[in-house]
Amino acid sequence: MTAAAIPYSPPLKEIRFVLDHLAGMADVAALPGFEDASPDMVDSILGEAAKIAENVLAPLNRIGDVQGARLDADGIARTAEGWGAAWQALVEGGWNGLPFDPARGGMGLPNLLNTAVQEMWHSANMAFALCPMLTQGAVNAVQLYGSDALKDLYLPKMISGEWTGTMNITEPQAGSDLAATRSRAVPNGDHYLVSGQKIFITYGDHDLTENIVHLVLARLPDAPPGVKGISLFVVPKFLVNADGSLGARNQVKCVSLEHKLGIHGSPTAVLSFGDEGGATGFLVGEPNRGLEYMFAMMNHARLNVAMQGLSIAERAYQQALAYARDRVQGKPLGWTEGQSKGIVNHPDVRRLLMGMKARIEAMRGILYTAAAAVDVAHHHADEATRARAALLVDLLTPIAKGWCTETGQQLASDGVQVHGGMGFIEETGAAQHLRDARITTIYEGTTAIQANDLINRKLLRDGGATANGLLDEISALGGELSGHADEALRVTGAELVSAVREAKQAIAWVLTAAKQDPRLPAAASVTLLELMGVVAGGWQLARAAKVAVERLAQRDADAAFLSAKPLTARFYATHVLPKAAALRATVVNGSASVMALSEEQLFGAA
């Protein structure tokens, strides 16, 4: 069985359930500015996006992996066969403008709906979907912080998708240490001359559009040292005339393309700015506030990379399930006449597949809940409600990015395992999902960076108030379900209460340990992030199970679909939530074993 034999099928029923019953699509659509987000419009958008994912993007996934991107003799990055036509399909449909202001050519629809579209497109073809994802992030940054002149000149064609956008942060000597940024920007009349080199720039060059708008971090000559001395600049590949037409080629050169483990179809560029005196750039916002501004793009990207964890897991799960149903090897234990002999009925294969299914539904609940909170934080009429939603987004962003990408990577590996030896063979396609997933825990901030953000900028900032408030809400749900008449809900509720108790103890230890030695919570940070992800996933599955049981009592209930929800929640409760105790123990007891000894004691002499 080859990858081509198992097409991607957008899980519209699952997506619609989470939109309506966990993320509150109706409440989001009622927010000011979303008047067009009627149920019919939502259904239409989802249906059309699913067709593009299934019929346009998914067939190009394998092609992009095999052909990859290449740099031609003229220094232009060429994308794989069919990618240009696929991009034009997005432009013609206005898809890149889905969440943006209609006054600038957008559709004016909720971020929540855009998140559902992005899930399908990343499942269909993650390497391709990176381009619209990053362009939307660049639009957000310019929209929030750019001058009216920059907005008028660049946003209409970025929103339409006629131009794309990039994020230029990393430099060879700096890596994640942005304080070591060396790129410079020198004032020159009404613009700046930008010079320096950036690496790992996704879609830093390509042939999909006529122009690329680079957002570049650089230092002014009089900038203070460290991250407080970084400014943000718009540096287009081609200069733009006052009437919006393209002018001369700017001094932005694609030096090379990286040869990568996965996402081969996505050109990852090394860019050189200003080799002949300086690339023309335009300051975004105020000087020396570039990192702050870039976080508007970065946090958008972090939630979308978290979505990639879900998306790649969904694709791997669909392929593994189809393979397991088709593959016959031996006779399953307890097999009876008339039952399928597919390996789907072997106990451990069933365990693997249920583990994939449960975690996927947990991730989808977390990510759609976060997406809805983004809409509330930006559009709700009440200031206090907006503030609460913003705190929830801040808390969930590192958890989602860290836990969903680590989980997506693990589930892609489980997908290979279900295939057995055939999963190790490239022709089946299972290996591509694992290779593609590997980058998600690295770019837009590694899991450790997310974990340190969770501790330093979230827990320590307010003494754990926001996190404990959310955990109290989760515990209340668990307490309610633990007394429910439905057995699956009772088990789920009891395990959820127990897991919350472990998480609260871990947070309390972090708050105390940070006062004694900041290295201790840092050493435990990734484990704490995993613990919070496990609990947040259980919360979402418990919510889904509760809704499903209630809806099963209705006359028009989809019994086959809904009855699986409490069973999936119970599986997660008995297979995943019990890990909370071990994770809490590692947080509390494990840091000292990492930090108490010297480098030589731990690893030997250099």
Protein Blocks (a to p, Z undefined) as FASTA:
>chain_A
ZZklmccdddfklmmmmmmmmnommlmmmpghilmmcfklmmmmmmmmmmmmmmmmmmmm
mmmmmnopaddfkopacddehklmmmmmmmmnommmmmpcfknopaoiafklmmmmmmmm
mmmommlmmmmmmmmmmmmmmmmmmcfklmmmmmmmmmnomaccdddfbdfklmmmlklp
cbdcddehjaccdedddehiahkbcckbmbdcdddddddfklcehjklcccddddfbdcd
fkopacddddddcfbdcddfblmlpccddddehklopacdddehjehilmmmmmmmmmmm
mmmmmmmmmmmmmmmmmmmmmmmmmpcgdjaehiaehiafbfklgmklmmmmmmmmmmmm
mmmmmmmmmmmmmmmmmmpmblklmmmmmmmmmmmmmmmmmmmmmmmmmmmmmmmmmnmm
mlmpmklommmmmmmmmmmmmggpifklmmmmmmmmmmmmnnommmmmmmmmmmmmmmmm
mmpfblklmmmmmmmmmmmmmmmmmmmmmmmmmmmommlmmmmmmmmmmmmmmmmmmmmm
mmmmmmmmmmmmpmklcfklmmmmmmmmmmmmmmmmmmmmmmmmmmmmmmmmmmmpcfkl
mnopZZ
